[in-house]
Each structure stands twice: as C-alpha cells, then as structure tokens.
Amino acid sequence: MTGQFDLYGVFLPWLSALAMCAYGLLRVFIPVFGRLGLYSAVWHRSLFNLALYITLLGVLSAILNWLQT
C-alpha cells in the first residue's frame, strides 16, 4: 500500500509518521537553542517553536519526496 506506514500492525498515513519524527527532532532542538541563547533574540518562544516544527515537517516531507523519485 502506498501512502501508509505500518507501525506494529497499525496503518498510519505517512504524514503522521513524519509529524512524529519532526516532533522528536523539535524536542532535540529546543534544549540546544536554549543553551546557545537563541531564544533571547526571539520575540515569542512558542510561535518560534511552532514555526520550527512546521519547517522541520516540510523538510522531512521534501526529503522523503526526493528519496521516492
């Protein structure tokens, strides 16, 4: 089946799998950005984290699309 990911017998859409991977990467980046002091230059931390999550999700989607071609 194309467009689905098998997770121990539960079929999930690829976007769900990519969203979980993007969230995992986000959880890695947040402490790194905090230690680097990046958040002192950010106006609204939560909005920045949301934009970072959406960017990570888009990059993962583009990489997956590139690998499938």
C-alpha positions as CSV (number, residue, x, y, z in Angstrom):
1,M,0.0,0.0,0.0
2,T,1.4,3.4,-0.9
3,G,0.9,6.4,1.3
4,Q,0.7,4.3,4.5
5,F,3.2,3.3,7.2
6,D,2.9,0.1,9.2
7,L,3.5,0.6,12.9
8,Y,3.2,-2.8,14.5
9,G,0.0,-3.7,12.5
10,V,-1.5,-0.2,12.7
11,F,-1.5,1.6,9.4
12,L,-0.8,5.3,9.7
13,P,-0.5,7.9,6.9
14,W,3.0,9.0,6.1
15,L,2.2,12.5,7.3
16,S,1.6,11.1,10.8
17,A,4.9,9.3,10.8
18,L,6.7,12.4,9.5
19,A,4.9,14.5,12.2
20,M,6.2,12.2,14.9
21,C,9.7,12.4,13.5
22,A,9.5,16.2,13.3
23,Y,8.3,16.4,16.9
24,G,11.2,14.2,18.0
25,L,13.7,16.5,16.2
26,L,12.0,19.5,17.8
27,R,12.4,18.1,21.2
28,V,16.1,17.7,20.5
29,F,16.5,21.3,19.1
30,I,14.7,23.1,21.9
31,P,17.3,22.5,24.6
32,V,20.1,23.2,22.1
33,F,18.7,26.5,21.2
34,G,18.2,27.3,24.8
35,R,21.8,26.6,25.7
36,L,23.0,28.6,22.7
37,G,20.9,31.6,23.8
38,L,18.9,31.8,20.6
39,Y,15.7,32.4,22.5
40,S,16.9,35.7,23.8
41,A,16.6,37.0,20.2
42,V,13.2,35.6,19.6
43,W,10.1,37.7,20.3
44,H,7.6,34.9,21.1
45,R,9.1,31.5,22.0
46,S,6.0,29.4,21.4
47,L,5.4,30.9,17.9
48,F,9.1,30.3,17.1
49,N,8.8,26.6,18.2
50,L,5.6,26.2,16.1
51,A,7.4,27.7,13.0
52,L,10.4,25.5,13.6
53,Y,8.1,22.4,13.9
54,I,6.4,23.3,10.6
55,T,9.7,23.9,8.9
56,L,11.1,20.5,10.1
57,L,7.9,18.8,8.9
58,G,8.3,20.4,5.5
59,V,12.0,19.5,5.2
60,L,11.3,15.9,6.2
61,S,8.4,15.7,3.7
62,A,10.7,17.2,0.9
63,I,13.4,14.7,1.7
64,L,11.0,11.8,1.6
65,N,9.6,13.0,-1.7
66,W,13.1,13.4,-3.1
67,L,14.1,9.8,-2.0
68,Q,11.0,8.3,-3.6
69,T,11.8,9.8,-7.0
